[in-house]
Structures are given as structure tokens and as C-alpha cells.
Amino acid sequence: MTNIPFQDESYDIILSSHVLEHITDDWKAMHELYRVQKKKGNMA
């Protein structure tokens, strides 16, 4: 989750549930999620 292999703004919606507590670098994971999310997308 800290190195998502997709281009910037690839997804309209990202659903992540009970994941970040298992990631060592949660700030990097959040950055990656925002990077692959389209600017007008939603994060649920």
C-alpha cells in the first residue's frame, strides 16, 4: 500500500477498511492513496 503500481489519478473511488493499522508507514500509504485517487474522486 506504500508503493501502489498505478498511475496518478487512476481511481474514482478508493475503499480502505481496517488496513492502516497494519501498515508501518501509514503517512506514505495515505500519500499513495491520494496520489492514485482522481482529484474529484471519493475516499470511503
Rosetta silent file (secondary structure, phi, psi, omega in degrees, C-alpha in Angstrom):
SEQUENCE: MTNIPFQDESYDIILSSHVLEHITDDWKAMHELYRVQKKKGNMA
SCORE:     score description
SCORE:     0.000 S_00000001
   1 L     0.000  -13.455  179.503    0.000    0.000    0.000 S_00000001
   2 L   -93.722   -0.811  178.981    3.023    2.259    0.277 S_00000001
   3 L  -148.954   70.349 -175.260    4.028    1.705   -3.351 S_00000001
   4 L   -74.411  125.328 -173.186    0.848    1.368   -5.436 S_00000001
   5 L   -84.772   44.172  178.397    1.748    0.380   -9.023 S_00000001
   6 L  -126.396  158.045 -179.581   -0.824    2.605  -10.750 S_00000001
   7 L   -69.448  160.522  175.002   -0.620    5.989  -12.428 S_00000001
   8 L   -56.660  143.964  176.744   -1.626    9.205  -10.690 S_00000001
   9 L    53.784   48.501 -179.224   -5.374    9.839  -10.617 S_00000001
  10 L   -88.821  -25.042 -171.028   -6.310    6.310  -11.711 S_00000001
  11 E  -123.484  142.628  174.350   -9.347    5.735   -9.484 S_00000001
  12 E   -79.718  -38.709 -176.178  -12.648    7.498   -8.805 S_00000001
  13 E  -132.842  136.889  173.332  -13.252    5.659   -5.530 S_00000001
  14 E  -125.252  127.537  178.233  -10.888    4.010   -3.068 S_00000001
  15 L  -114.184  121.036  179.755  -12.256    1.839   -0.284 S_00000001
  16 L  -134.649  119.147 -176.664   -9.897    1.001    2.547 S_00000001
  17 L  -130.240  122.861  177.229  -11.188   -0.623    5.708 S_00000001
  18 L    56.593   45.161 -178.045   -9.101   -1.714    8.720 S_00000001
  19 L  -114.157  -44.865 -171.580   -5.841   -1.550    6.768 S_00000001
  20 H   -60.327  -27.786  179.306   -3.778    1.395    8.003 S_00000001
  21 H   -69.213  -12.238  179.311   -3.247   -0.073   11.464 S_00000001
  22 H  -100.906   -2.059 -176.902   -1.265   -2.871    9.787 S_00000001
  23 L   -98.960  130.994  179.725    0.981   -0.550    7.732 S_00000001
  24 L   -65.223  -47.456 -178.522    4.330    0.539    9.197 S_00000001
  25 L  -107.827   79.505 -175.207    4.467    3.855    7.304 S_00000001
  26 H   -66.660  -29.281  176.741    0.830    4.959    7.360 S_00000001
  27 H   -64.627  -41.658  178.207    1.668    8.502    6.142 S_00000001
  28 H   -66.334  -38.480  178.254    3.274    7.070    2.992 S_00000001
  29 H   -62.754  -44.980  178.269    0.271    4.796    2.471 S_00000001
  30 H   -62.818  -39.699  177.448   -2.135    7.755    2.718 S_00000001
  31 H   -60.278  -43.613  179.124    0.014    9.710    0.261 S_00000001
  32 H   -64.084  -41.240  178.200   -0.179    6.831   -2.205 S_00000001
  33 H   -62.113  -44.767  178.394   -3.953    6.580   -1.831 S_00000001
  34 H   -66.913  -33.174  179.672   -4.373   10.303   -2.518 S_00000001
  35 H   -65.426  -42.503 -176.997   -1.941   10.081   -5.451 S_00000001
  36 H   -85.006  -10.140  178.006   -3.905    7.377   -7.282 S_00000001
  37 E   -82.044  135.856  175.137   -7.286    8.953   -6.474 S_00000001
  38 E   -62.886  150.048 -175.851   -8.743   11.280   -9.090 S_00000001
  39 E   -57.370  -32.622  178.713   -8.963   14.889   -7.937 S_00000001
  40 E  -103.233   20.262 -179.117  -12.774   14.729   -7.888 S_00000001
  41 E   -83.476 -179.894 -178.976  -12.846   11.190   -6.532 S_00000001
  42 E  -124.807  144.080  173.438  -14.088    9.903   -3.201 S_00000001
  43 E  -115.792  118.167 -176.593  -12.331    8.030   -0.467 S_00000001
  44 L  -103.071    0.000    0.000  -14.680    5.847    1.555 S_00000001
